[in-house]
């Protein structure tokens, strides 16, 4: 009887972990269906992001698919930078601890922030978007 009572909290922890795993698996499945239409995409627990041509689309992941979707044309972006805790990253070797965001500023003065959990992935996205912006500028020149 006593051993059974000792194992009961452990059983509750395993059930909670199984539920959390299933919940996250459903989010990933919804992301995979959503990301099929994009040239490049990313998923993490904070945001889904996709690039199709000159358009960036991002939103929060849920089991039913992304919510709070925002779409922005690369042509509208005037500046793009990676920030950690609101401070621009100036050195690629800088330790990435804290709130990681890709900040997109537009000519109208709006700043959009796309959250990331992995600084390496955020840095790769920043470089890829800079290349896309340069290609866009050279094509229009």
Secondary structure by P-SEA (a helix, b strand, c coil): caaaaaaaaaaaaaaaaaaaaaaaaaaaaaaaaaacccccccccccbbbbbcccbbbbbbbccccccbbbbbbccccccccccccccccccccccccccccbbbbccccbbbbbbbccaaaaaaaaaaaaaaaaaaaaaac
